[in-house]
Amino acid sequence: MVIGVILVFAILMVIDIPYFLKNQNFKIILAYSFLMTLGLALSLILALDISITTPSQIIESIVNMM
């Protein structure tokens, strides 16, 4: 499953990056790379069945401290 997720992201990047390089949009390349890295990290976390703390729990604990 993990290899499949990595392959899908690699294929998407191989398809998209040459278009961005041809147009020399380096800001778009940075934004695209950041979002793809974030998406890959979240996809790998879900594929590995690692539980993620929900933001509502974090906010609730902060509010309870006050």
C-alpha positions in Angstrom: 0.0 0.0 0.0 2.8 2.4 0.9 4.6 1.7 -2.3 1.4 2.3 -4.3 0.9 5.7 -2.6 4.5 6.7 -3.3 4.2 5.6 -7.0 0.9 7.6 -7.5 2.5 10.8 -6.1 5.7 10.2 -8.2 3.6 9.8 -11.4 1.7 12.9 -10.6 4.9 14.9 -10.1 6.5 13.5 -13.2 3.5 14.6 -15.2 3.2 18.1 -13.7 6.7 19.3 -13.0 7.8 19.6 -16.7 4.9 21.9 -17.4 5.9 24.2 -14.5 9.6 24.2 -15.5 8.7 25.0 -19.1 6.8 28.1 -18.0 9.4 29.0 -15.3 6.9 29.5 -12.6 9.1 28.9 -9.6 6.6 30.2 -7.1 4.1 27.7 -8.4 6.7 25.0 -8.2 7.4 25.8 -4.6 3.7 25.8 -3.7 3.1 22.6 -5.7 6.0 20.9 -4.0 4.9 21.9 -0.5 1.3 20.8 -1.1 2.4 17.5 -2.7 4.8 16.8 0.2 2.0 17.6 2.7 -0.4 15.3 0.8 2.2 12.5 0.6 2.9 12.7 4.3 -0.8 12.6 5.2 -1.4 9.7 2.7 1.5 7.7 4.2 0.2 8.3 7.7 -3.2 7.0 6.7 -1.8 4.1 4.8 0.3 3.0 7.8 -2.8 3.3 10.1 -1.2 5.8 12.4 -3.8 7.6 14.4 -3.8 11.4 14.1 -5.0 13.6 16.9 -8.0 15.7 15.8 -7.6 19.4 16.0 -10.7 19.7 18.1 -9.0 17.7 20.9 -6.0 20.0 20.9 -8.3 23.1 21.0 -10.3 21.6 23.8 -7.2 20.9 25.9 -6.0 24.5 25.4 -9.4 25.9 26.4 -9.5 23.7 29.5 -6.1 25.0 30.6 -7.5 28.6 30.7 
